[in-house]
Amino acid sequence: MKAYLLSLAIGVIVGVLYSVAGVRSPAPPVIALVGLLGILAGEQLIPWVRSMTG
């Protein structure tokens, strides 16, 4: 969990620096990131359901 929080914190810091410098981020648009989040959630869904059902 620490790695995720550290990654998020560094990402936010870099985002702020990009904004201050007026540089456009090379990251994909937000809609693509939301789709990626959906893919990751979908990957975790089946193992989670299996662990809940025994």
Secondary structure, DSSP 8 states (H G I E B T S, - for coil): -HHHHHHHHHHHHHHHHHHHHT----S--HHHHHHHHHHHHHHHHHHHHHHHH-
